[in-house]
Amino acid sequence: MAVQIIGQTILSIKKAFLSDKLATKFIVKAVGEDIDPTKFYPARAFLQALRDIGTKMSPTVLKKVGAMIIESAKWPPGVDSFEDGLQSISVAYKMNHRPNDVNVIGDYIYEKKDDKSWTLTCTNPYPCDFDEGIIKGVAKAFSAHVNVKHAEGDCRKNGNRKCVYNINKF
């Protein structure tokens, strides 16, 4: 079974753009005109739309699309803090994809270092800037002031299987 993503997640692209027309251009090219928020679509098409946004627009716009995920995608109930939000990214990811097997789709692996610092290891196929945006979107949703830094070493942009983000609350 090809990996699929739910339509409401794809619509995060529209929330990130000031121009609905420009956002629609990226969505239509990838998955077609009428996105049903409850229907599943090929994840490959969404990935291509994100790559196009990253190259034709900018990494900043790609981060903004990621930041809209918490507002657009299915999210588990009971999340009421930034730390809960970080921990729930993996669950939300699986809720919005099928199959939801981490051996197929990858994952977001949360690790608490101390009360104000965490790491998030991303083993999914999404662009680095998009994942950084997701982390920043979770922080914004809970009014948390954080610094997110891509750790040195492994990076999916360089063909590695993961990226690691260091997150520090200030």
N, C-alpha and C positions, 0 to 999 in steps of 0.2 A: 504494500500500500504506500503510495506517495504521501509525503508529509503534507498536511493541510493546516490552514489557519482560519480562524473564524472571522467573518466579515467586519465585525465591530472593531477588531484590532487594526485592520487595514484602514479603517476610517480615521485612525490617529493621524494619518497624513493630512487630511483636511483640517484638523484642529491646529496643526502646526504652521500652516501657511496663512498669510494675510490675504492672499488671493485665492479664492475658491476655484477660479478658472485654472490657475497654474497647478494647484493640487490635483484637480480632476484630470489634468493632462497626464500626470504621472500614474494615477490610479487606472485610468482608461487604458493606457498603453500596457499596463501590467495585467490587469484582471478584467477589464471591460467596464461598461458604463454604469450599470445599476448594481450596486453592492447591497446585498441583503445582509444586515448585521448579524442575522442568526444562521446564515449559511456558511459552509466551509469552502475555501478556495485553495488552490495550490500554493503552498508556502514559497515555492521557487519563484513564482511571479511576484510575491511581496518582496522577497529578497532582491529581485532585479530592480524593482521600483526604488528600494532603499539605496542600492548601488548607484542608480541613475541620479537620485537626489544628491548623494555624496559627491559625485563627479560633476554634474551639471549645475548644481547649486553651490553647496559648501558643506564642510563637516559641521558647521554651526547649525545649519538647517536640519541636518540628520540628527543632531543632538536634541533639537527641539521636537522632532517627530518622536524620538524615544521618550522625551519628557511627558508627552501627551498619552503615553500608554496607560498610565494609572487612571486617567480620565476616560479612556476609550475601551480598554479591554475588560474582560471578566476579571474580577479580583475576589479573593476569598473574603468571607465575612469576618468580623471581629478584629480587624487590623486597626489599631488605634494609637500607634506610635511609629516613629521613624524606624526604630529597631525592628518592630513587628513587620513594618513594610519591607525592610531589607530581607528579612527571613521569608516573607511571603512571595517574593519575586519568583522563586522556583515553582511554587504551587500555582501562581497565576499563569506562568509560562505553560505549564502542563494543561491548565484549564482551557487555554486558547489554541492548543494544537492537538492534532491527532495524527498518528497514534501519539500517546503521551509517554512513550517509553524513552527514558534518558539515553538508552543505548542507540536510539535512532535520531532523536532530536537534540541531544545535548542537554545542558542544565545550567543553572545558576547556583553555585555552591557558596553558602554563607559561612563565615567564620568570625566569631567575636574575639577580638584581641584584648580589649579592656572596655570600660564603660563608655569610652569616647572614640574607639577606633575598631574598624572591622575590615575584612577583606571579602570581596566577592569575586569568585573565579567563574568565568563564563566559558563554557565549552560548547556553546551553540554556534550556529552558522551566521549569526547576525553581525553587522559591522561594529567595530569598536566604538565609534562615535555614537551609534544608536544605543548601545548598552550603557555608555556613560550617561546619556540622556535619560535613560530609565532610572538610574540611580538618583540623578538630580531631580527628576520628576517626583520620586518618592519623598525626597527631602523637602521639596517645595510643598507637597501635599500635607506634610506634618510640621511645616514652618521650622524645619531643622536647618541650621547653617552648617554646611559641610564642605570640606575640600575633597574632591575626588581626583585621584591621580592614577594613571595607568602605570602599573609596576614595570620596572625594567625587566628585560628578558623575553619570555614567550609573548607572541602577538600573532593573532590570526592574519593580520595584514602581511606578515612575513611567512605565512604558510604553516605556522604552529597551530596546535589544536585548541589553544586556550589563550585568554587574556585574563590578567589579574588586576583588580582595582583596589587600591588602598583608600579607605574612606575614613576621614577624621572629622569629628564634630568639634566646632569651636564656639 
